[in-house]
Amino acid sequence: MYNILLTDDEKIVTDSLTMILNKNFAEQVKIFTANSGTKALEEVRSKNIDILFMDISMPGISGLEAVSLIKQMNPNIIVIILTAYDKFQYAQQALNMGAFKYLTKPVNRNLIIQTVRDAMNAVDDERGKQTDSIKLHQKLNVVSPMVESDFIYSCIFNNGNTDFTDYLDYFGITDSDYFFACLEVPDTAPNNRGSVYEKIREILSSKCRCIIGSFMGNRVTIFFPLASGGMDSFSEKIQHELMGELFTLLSIQISAKIKIGVSGIEHNIEDAQKAYNAASVLLNKIDSSGGIEFSGLQNIQQGNSQTAKPAQKLLTSIRLGDSANAGEYARECATSILAEHKDEPDKIKGALFELVIQEKNAVVELNPSYKNPAIDSAFSFFEKTDSVQEQIQYLAERSMECALEIQNLKSQTENPIIKKALVYIEEHLADLQGLEPLAQTLNVSPFYLSKLFKEETGDTFINYLTSMRLEKAKKLLKDSSMIIKEITAGVGYNDQNYFSKLFKQRFGVSPTEYRAKATSN
């Protein structure tokens, strides 16, 4: 069965096409119609359309604008343009968008029939590819994570007798160099661990080759195989850059409090347990605000113990787009550098200069075309300027600029519908009745909003709403003037017992117990 959508503002056209299709493909097609581009978008959102007929000239958004939006929603849909416009520029634009055919009115009945047959064949080919791909992914999704977890487990609990040969052959690992990372996503609710874990796998697998263990107590262990090259400074630089980029992506897409401990580069698989332990120890050093720790003294900054922590704090704020605190952290870091290299102005300049470059690199990871004239002239600035106060001010200003740029990049990548949805949810926690009223407010279908919400946030609508309500309840419970019944209603629940049950499931204590502890501190 093929779902075909006929879009034209002239009913005689859709009626004629319907008659032709029913006469020649009666048992094979299910036909839908739309009289505008906007209506076509709604039909594509709510129905699994295989083949789309689209006119160019219609009220509201044009046919080509509608095709562009539809192709973003469903890249595999077969689009047939049927229009009175025979200008080359329209045909070229349509074909560039991925249109299957460009037909001009009036069109021969036999051409319509042949075009639909060809479109059906194209749909069949795509369905075959998708079926094969789904089967392959289903097999890999079941088998590979199990083997990966078993390998990671063997590394962690290696008793000296483990033979890693079969594992390495299975993963196609021929080089000996590798390192471990231990990653933690604090405060992940048990019912949300599955989606968080899948997001971690998606981000890591898209950026590099790695073997990912299972989720244990909000922690994941990752094995990164490397091409052999020895533990020289170049290898460590690549390691730091890779993990810095992954930290940024994970922080933006999953949680701003991501914590990662990274081992040094090892050369013998028999030392896997040692490498894991090193990464685990580093992870435990990171405070609740999140961050990344590397093995040894060569940390995110220069590699000295006194300035590594402030530098890490500064670069973490840059990667998170925390423009409000970046300037303060820059001054804190500069103070550490001054204390470390007092009476050594050249070393102070060098350390500050390197920080500025690392800040720019953090932005370039997300926006390769990023330009900042003040940073581009950093070498000249430090060469000519001997005033320490001017140097610190320069670092603070560049830090805020880089953090603000990442903040802007993050906001641009959010879907505008979801941005509106999140704002509306926050403003209507107490009276929001569910997904359908929200979808109606945003003028989209509930099905489309539900799918988009999961894709953009990594969580279902109801899980997100519940999390927001319970987090707000925690804040309100610190106000002893409000009774729990008022707080229950204030976060959108009518049943206090149900609210208390949800609260205890999420935080391990009842609202009353939480209030007693919070107000006693």
N, C-alpha and C positions, 0 to 999 in steps of 0.2 A: 504493500500500500504506500502511495506517495501523497503527501500533503502539499497541495498547490494553492498558493495565494495569488489572486488576481487583483491588481491595484490600478484603478483608473477612475477619474472623476466623472467619466461618461458611462452611465449604466448600460447603455447599448453595447459598449465594448465588452464589459465584464459578462453580460448576458450572452453575447455571441461566442466568447471564449468558453464559457461554461457549457454551451450547447455542443461545441466542437469536441471538447474534452470528454463530456459524458457519452457522446456518440461513439468515440473511438477508444476510450480507455475506461469504460463504465465501472468495471470491477477493480480497477487498479488505482483509482484516484479518489481523494477526498478534497473537495474544493471549498475554499474560503475566499471572501471578497473584501476589499477595502476601497474607500473612495477618496483617501488622502494619504499622504506620507506618514502623518501622525498615527492614523488608524492602522496602517501597515506595521508600524513599529510595535503597537500594542498587540497585534495578532502574532507577530514573530516572537514577542516576549512570552505570550501565553500558550502558544501552540508550537508543535515541533514541525515547522515548515521546511520542506525539502526543496521546493522549486518556487521561485517568486517571479511573477510578471509585474513589471513596473513601468508606468508612464513617466515622462520627464516633467511635463507641465501640469501642476496640480495646485490647489489652494494650500496655503500654509507653506510648510517646507517643501522644497522641490523633490522630484524623484531621485536625482543624483545625491542630494543631501541625505535623503532617507536611506539610500543604498549604502552610503558611507557609514552611517550609524548601524545599520543592520549587519553589515560585514564585520563590524567590531564585535557585535553580540554573537554572531554565528558565522565564522569565516568559511564554513563548508557549504553554506546555502548556495544553490544554483540560481543566478539572477539572469533573467531575460528582459532586456529593455524593449518595449514595444511603444513607439512614439511617432508622432508626425514630424518631428525634427530630424532632418537628414544632414545636418551640418557635421562636418568631419570632427570639429572640436568636441562636440557632445559625445560622439562615438568613441573618440580617443579617450576622453575622460572616463567614460563608463567602463571601457576595457581596462584602463589602468586601475580602476577600483576592483577589478576581478569579475566583471560581467561575463556571462557565458556566451550570450549572443546579443546583437544589436539589430533589431528589426524595425523597419519603418512602415507606417500605415499608408495606404491600405495594404494588408499582407495576405498572401495566398493561403487558403485553408491547408493545402498540402504542406506548405512550409511550416505552418504552426505545428502540424502533426509530427513532422520529421524532427523539428526542433525539440518538441517535448520528449520524443523517443530518445534522442541523443542526451537530453538532460537526465532522463531516467537512468540511462546507462552510466552517466557520470555519478549519479547518486549511488548506484549499485557498487561502482568501483570504490567510492569513498567508504561505503558501509563495510565492504570487504576489508579495506585497510584498517578501519577502526576495530572491526571484530578481531583481526589478527593481532592488532596492537593491544587490545584489551586482554586477550588471552595471554599474550606474552607478559604484560604487566601484572596480571593476576598471579601468574606463576612466580615471577620475580619478586612481587610484593610479599608472597608467602614464604618463599624459600630464602631469598637473599638476607632479609633482616634476621632470620633465625641463625643463618650461618655467621653473619656479622657479629651478632650478639654472642654466639658461642666462641668465636675467635677472641673477642674482647675479654670475655670471661676467662679464657685460657691464659691470656696475657696477664690479667690482674692476679690470678691465683696460680701462677706458674710455680710448680714445685721443683723445677729443675729437670723434670723428666718429660716435659711436653715436647712433642714433635710438631713443629709448625709447618713442615714441608707441604702437607696436603692443603692447609689453609692458604699458604702463599701461592700454590699452584692454582687453586680455585679462583683466587682474586687476580691472578696474572701478575703477581708482584715478583719482579726479578732482581730489583736493586735492594741494597741492604739498609739504606738510610731511611730514617723515619723519626717522627716525634708524636707525643700524645698530648691531647688537650682534655681537660675536665671542665664541662660546662654546666652551670646551674641556672635554672629559671626559678627564682624564689617566689613563694606564695602562689604557685600553680595549684588550682583546685583539682582534686582527684577526677572530677567529671570533665575536666578540660585538658587533662594530660595527653589524651590521644591526639587531639587537634594540634596542640603545641608541639608534640613530638613529630608529627607529620610535617609541620612547617619548618622545624629544624632540619629534617632530612632534605626537604625541598631546597632550602637556602644553601646548605652545605654542598649538596650534590650538584647544584647548578654552577657552583663557583670553583670546585676543585675535586680531585680524586681523594676519597677518604672512606674509612670503614667505621660505621656508626653503631655503637652499642645500644642496648635498650634503655628506657627511662626508668631509673631507680631512685626513688625519693627526690624527684625534681632534678636529678642529675643525669647527664649523658656523658659517656666517655667516647672519645673519637681518636682513631688511629690515622695518621697522615703519612702515607708512603711517599718517599722522595726519590728523585733521580740521584744516583750517587755523585758525590762531588766533594765530600769532605766537609768538616765543620769549620769552614773559613768564614770571614766576616760577610762575604757576599751571600752565603747560604742563610746565615742568621738574618740578614737584612730582608731577604725574600720571605722568610718565616714571619718576621715581624709585620711586614706589609700585608701578607695574606691574612694573618690573624686579625690585624687591625681592620681590614676591610670586612671580614666576617663579623667581627664584633659590632661594627657600625650597622650592618644589615640586620643582624639579630636584634640589636637594641631598638632599631626603628620599627621592625615588623612584628616583634614579639613582646619585648619588655625593656624598659629603660634601665632595669636593674640587673641585667644579664651579668653573670660573673664567669670568667674564664681563666683557668690556670693552664699554662703552657710549659711543657717540659723542654729540655734542651734537645738538640738533634743527636740521635743515637745511631750506631752503625751495626749493631748485633742484635738480632731478634731475641736472643736469650736474655738481653737486658730490658725486656719489655716491662717487667714488673717494676724495676727501678724507675723507668721513665714515667710509668703511670703514677707511682707514689710521689714523684717530684711534682707532677702536675696537680695531684690531689692536695698536697701540702700548700702549694701556691694558691689554689682555689680557696682554701680555708682562711688565708690571710686577708682576703678581700672583704671589705665591710659591706653593710647592707645597701649602700648606695650603688653598688655594682662597679665593674671595672675589669681590667685584664692584667694579669701578672705573668711575666716571662721568667724562665729559669736563669739563674746566675745574676750577676750585677748589671749586665747589659740590658737594662729595662727599656721602657718606651723612650726614655730620654737619653742621658749620656751613659749611664751605667755606674753612677756612684750612689751609694746608699742614702746619702742625705737628700739628694734632689730627685731621686727616682719616683718617690711617692707623690710629691706635689705635681711633678710633670705628668704622671699618669692621671691624676685627678683633673688637671687642666685639659689634656687631650681627650679624656673621656667626656668632659663637658662639651668640647667642640664636636665630637662625633654624635652626641645626643642633641645637638642644636640648642644647648642651654645658654642662650645669649645673655640671660639675666645674671648668671654667675661667672661667666667666662672671664670677665675683666678682673673680678676679685681673685679667682684662682690663678690668673696670670701674675698678679702682684705677689701672691703667696709663693708661687714658684720662683719668681725673680728674687724674692727675699732669701730663699734657700740657696739659690745659685750664688748670691752675693756672700752669704756666710761660708759657702764651700770654697769660694775662690777669692777671698778678700786679698786685696793688694795684688791681684792678678787681672788687670783690666782686659787683657786680650782674651783670656779664658772666659771671662764673663760675657764679653761680646760674642765669642764663638758659641757659647751655650745658648744665649738668647737668640742668636741668628738661627741656630739649628731648630729651636722650638718653633720659630715662625715658619720655617720651611715645612716642618712636620704638620703644622696646622693647615697650611695650604694643601699638602698632600691628602689630608683627611677629606677636604672638600673635593679635590680632583677625583678621588675614588668614586664619588657620586656624580660629579659633573666635570668630565674631562676638559670642557671648554672654559672652565672658570678662569677669569682674569681679575687680578687685583694689582693695579699699578703701584700701590704702596709696598706690597710684598715683593713685586718684581724688582723694586729698587732697594730691597732690604740690605744687600751687601754694601751698596754705596752709602746708605744711611749709617750703618754701624761703623764703617770705615772712617766717616767724617765726624761722627758724634762721640764726644768723650763724656758727656753728662750722663751719669747713671740714671738720674730721674727721668730724663728724656727717653732713654733706652727702655726703662720700665713702662713709661706711658705708651711708647710705640708698641711694645709687646701687648699691653692691655687692649689697645685699640684694634690691633690686627686680630687678637683672639676673639673679641666681640664681633668683628666683621665676619670671620670664618664661621663662628657658631650661628650667626644670624643667617648666613647663606645656606647652611645645612637645614636650619629651621624652615626657611622658605622652600627649599627643595622637598622637605618632608610634606609640607602643606600642599604643594603642587601635585604630589603623587597620589593624594587621596581623591577618591571618586567624589565629585560634587554632591551626588545624591546621598552618599554615606556621610559626608561632612554635615549636610543638613540634618540627616537622621540622628546623628550623635548629639548635635546641639539640641534638637527637639526632645530627645530622650532625657537629656540632662535637665532641661527646663520643665519637663512634664512627668517626672518620676512618680509623683503622687496620683496623677489622674490618667496616665496612659493605660488604655484598656487592652492593648495587644498589638499584633503586627498589622492587622487589617486597617484600623484607624490611622496608623502611622503611614501606611502605603497610600491611603486615600489623601492624606495631607500632602504627601510628596508627589501625588498624581502619577503613581506607578502601580503596577499590579502587585499583590501580595507575594505571588510566586517569584516574580523577578526580584523584588526587594529582599526576600529571604535568601535567594541564591547569591545576590550581590553582597549582602551583609556578611555571609559566611566567607566568600572569596576575599573581601577586603579586610575584615577584622580577624579572620581565623576562628571565629566563634559563632554560635547560633544566636539569633536575636534574643530568645528567651534567656539563654545563659548570660548574655551581656547585660540584659535588663536586670536580671537577678543580682549580678555582681555589683552593678551601679547602685541598686537599692540598698544592698547590705553594706556597702562601703559608706554610703551616706548615713545609714543607721549607726555605724560605729562612731561617726563624728557627732551625731546628735546625742548619743548616749553619754558623751562626756559633759553634756549640759544637764546638770542635776535638776534644773527647774522643770524639765519636761518629763512627764510620766511615760512609761513604755507604751501605753495604749495610744498616746498622741504620736509617738515616734512611729509606731506601726502604721497608722493612717498616713503619716507624713511621708512615708516612703512607698506608699501605694498598696498596702495590704489591709484587708478588712478583718482578717482572722488573726488575733494576737498569738494563738497557739501555733498556727501554721508559720507565722513569722519567726517565732522563737525556735521552732524546729529547723527551719532553713538556716537561721543564724548559727545554731549550734553545729549543724552539719558542716558549715563553711569554716567556722573559726574555732570549733572545739569547746566552746563555753557558751552558756546561755547569755542572753542580753543582760540579765540581772548580774550575773557573775562578771561579765565584761565591764559593766558600769562600776561595780564595786572596786575592781582592780584599777580601772582607769582614773577614778576620782580619788583613790588613796595615794597615788603617786604625786 
